[in-house]
Amino acid sequence: MKTVSYDGLNFVPYIENDKIKARIRELGALINADFKDKKPLFLCVLTGAFPFASDLFMEFEGDAEIAFVRFKSYEGTASTGNLKQLMGLSEDIAGRHVIIVEDIVDTGNTIIGLINHLKEKNPASLKVATLLFKPEALEHDFKPDYVGFDIPRKFIIGYGLDLDGIARNLKDIYVKSDD
């Protein structure tokens, strides 16, 4: 893996694609065990979670559906702290088992806002699967149900995560260099 640069910022390799894919297979096995004989709805939080949600969804061995919701709380390399719903959920989730699929849980503001919004729609259960989790940055009493990797409080890109819309298509995950 090579170092990459965007907008004058340097990023160094952090998690290789093979390791990402292996961890997604492990998470898929856990979800298969937990939702055997159920028909869960995977709810992908766009745009960053799209690659993770796609790969995780393909690991599920039973019947399942996937839907998408879009929220935004980041500008540049920092969370704005403000959650803006950009595209809402059209499916009826009352009585459904819902697995929210996130790319990263950082402060927790986005996921807590989404959970609270979805609880009003009376799902049978709500679980959260996140590829990346920053426990040091968390501002809420919350722990995702399925976590790919715990990471430090650093800015990362790749595998769906972006810097103002770019770098999402990198196959590996990179961390901002301290230089």
C-alpha positions as CSV (number, residue, x, y, z in Angstrom):
1,M,0.0,0.0,0.0
2,K,1.2,3.5,-0.8
3,T,0.8,6.8,0.8
4,V,-2.0,9.0,-0.8
5,S,-2.6,12.8,-0.7
6,Y,-5.8,14.8,-1.0
7,D,-6.2,18.5,-0.6
8,G,-2.7,18.9,0.7
9,L,-3.2,16.2,3.4
10,N,-1.1,13.0,3.5
11,F,-2.7,9.6,4.4
12,V,-0.8,6.5,5.2
13,P,-2.0,2.9,5.0
14,Y,-4.0,1.7,8.0
15,I,-6.2,-1.4,7.3
16,E,-5.7,-3.5,4.2
17,N,-8.6,-4.7,2.2
18,D,-7.9,-8.4,2.9
19,K,-8.2,-7.7,6.6
20,I,-11.4,-5.7,6.1
21,K,-13.0,-8.5,4.1
22,A,-11.9,-11.1,6.6
23,R,-13.5,-9.1,9.5
24,I,-16.7,-8.6,7.4
25,R,-16.9,-12.4,7.0
26,E,-16.6,-12.8,10.8
27,L,-19.4,-10.2,11.4
28,G,-21.5,-11.9,8.8
29,A,-21.2,-15.2,10.8
30,L,-22.3,-13.4,14.0
31,I,-25.3,-11.8,12.2
32,N,-26.3,-15.1,10.6
33,A,-26.3,-16.7,14.0
34,D,-28.4,-13.9,15.6
35,F,-30.9,-13.6,12.8
36,K,-31.3,-17.2,11.7
37,D,-34.9,-17.8,10.5
38,K,-35.6,-14.1,10.6
39,K,-35.8,-11.7,7.6
40,P,-33.9,-8.7,8.7
41,L,-33.8,-5.3,7.0
42,F,-30.3,-4.1,6.5
43,L,-30.5,-0.3,6.7
44,C,-27.4,1.3,5.0
45,V,-26.4,4.8,6.1
46,L,-25.3,6.5,2.9
47,T,-22.9,7.3,1.5
48,G,-19.9,6.0,3.5
49,A,-21.4,2.7,4.6
50,F,-22.3,1.6,1.0
51,P,-19.2,-0.7,0.4
52,F,-19.4,-2.2,3.9
53,A,-23.2,-2.7,3.7
54,S,-22.9,-4.3,0.3
55,D,-20.2,-6.8,1.5
56,L,-22.0,-7.5,4.8
57,F,-25.4,-8.0,3.1
58,M,-23.8,-10.6,0.8
59,E,-22.6,-12.5,3.8
60,F,-26.1,-13.0,5.1
61,E,-27.3,-16.5,4.3
62,G,-31.1,-16.2,4.8
63,D,-33.7,-14.0,3.3
64,A,-33.1,-10.3,3.9
65,E,-33.8,-6.9,2.4
66,I,-31.7,-3.8,2.2
67,A,-32.7,-0.1,2.2
68,F,-30.9,3.2,2.4
69,V,-31.0,6.3,4.5
70,R,-28.8,9.3,4.1
71,F,-27.6,11.6,6.9
72,K,-24.7,14.1,7.0
73,S,-22.8,15.5,9.9
74,Y,-19.2,15.9,8.6
75,E,-17.5,18.7,6.7
76,G,-13.9,18.3,5.8
77,T,-12.1,16.3,8.6
78,A,-14.4,17.2,11.5
79,S,-18.0,16.5,12.6
80,T,-20.2,19.5,12.6
81,G,-22.2,18.2,15.5
82,N,-25.3,18.9,13.5
83,L,-27.3,16.0,12.0
84,K,-29.1,16.7,8.8
85,Q,-31.5,14.1,7.3
86,L,-31.0,14.2,3.5
87,M,-32.9,11.1,2.4
88,G,-35.4,9.3,4.5
89,L,-36.7,5.8,4.9
90,S,-39.7,4.8,2.8
91,E,-40.1,1.2,4.1
92,D,-42.5,0.3,6.9
93,I,-40.3,-1.1,9.7
94,A,-43.0,-1.8,12.3
95,G,-42.4,-5.3,13.6
96,R,-39.2,-5.7,11.5
97,H,-35.8,-6.7,12.7
98,V,-33.5,-3.8,11.5
99,I,-29.7,-3.9,11.3
100,I,-28.4,-0.3,10.9
101,V,-25.2,-0.5,8.9
102,E,-22.7,2.4,9.5
103,D,-19.2,3.0,8.2
104,I,-18.0,4.6,11.4
105,V,-19.4,5.5,14.8
106,D,-17.4,8.5,16.0
107,T,-19.1,11.0,18.4
108,G,-22.3,8.8,18.1
109,N,-24.5,11.8,17.2
110,T,-25.6,10.4,13.9
111,I,-26.3,6.9,15.1
112,I,-28.2,8.0,18.2
113,G,-30.3,10.4,16.1
114,L,-31.1,7.6,13.7
115,I,-31.9,5.1,16.4
116,N,-34.2,7.6,18.1
117,H,-35.9,8.3,14.7
118,L,-36.3,4.5,14.0
119,K,-37.6,3.6,17.5
120,E,-40.7,5.8,16.8
121,K,-41.5,3.4,13.9
122,N,-41.8,0.4,16.2
123,P,-39.3,-2.1,14.9
124,A,-39.2,-5.6,16.5
125,S,-35.5,-5.0,17.1
126,L,-32.7,-2.6,16.2
127,K,-29.1,-3.6,16.0
128,V,-26.1,-1.6,14.8
129,A,-23.2,-2.9,12.7
130,T,-20.3,-0.5,12.1
131,L,-17.1,-1.1,10.3
132,L,-15.2,1.3,12.5
133,F,-15.7,2.5,16.0
134,K,-13.9,5.3,17.8
135,P,-14.6,4.7,21.5
136,E,-12.5,7.7,22.6
137,A,-14.6,10.1,20.6
138,L,-18.0,8.8,21.7
139,E,-20.2,11.4,23.4
140,H,-23.0,9.0,24.3
141,D,-23.6,5.9,26.4
142,F,-23.7,3.5,23.5
143,K,-21.8,0.5,22.0
144,P,-22.6,-0.9,18.6
145,D,-23.7,-4.5,18.5
146,Y,-21.3,-5.5,15.7
147,V,-17.9,-3.8,15.4
148,G,-15.4,-4.4,12.6
149,F,-12.5,-2.5,14.2
150,D,-11.9,-0.2,17.2
151,I,-9.7,2.7,16.0
152,P,-8.2,5.7,17.7
153,R,-9.5,9.3,17.3
154,K,-7.8,9.9,14.0
155,F,-9.2,10.9,10.6
156,I,-9.4,8.1,8.1
157,I,-10.4,7.7,4.4
158,G,-11.0,4.8,2.0
159,Y,-13.4,1.9,1.7
160,G,-16.4,4.3,1.6
161,L,-15.0,7.0,4.0
162,D,-14.2,10.3,2.3
163,L,-12.7,13.7,2.5
164,D,-15.3,16.1,1.1
165,G,-16.6,13.4,-1.2
166,I,-13.3,12.0,-2.5
167,A,-11.3,8.9,-1.6
168,R,-14.3,6.7,-1.0
169,N,-13.2,4.3,-3.8
170,L,-9.9,3.4,-2.2
171,K,-9.9,-0.4,-1.5
172,D,-7.9,0.0,1.7
173,I,-8.4,2.3,4.7
174,Y,-5.9,5.1,5.3
175,V,-5.2,7.3,8.3
176,K,-4.2,11.0,8.2
177,S,-0.5,11.4,8.6
178,D,0.8,13.4,11.6
179,D,3.5,15.1,9.4
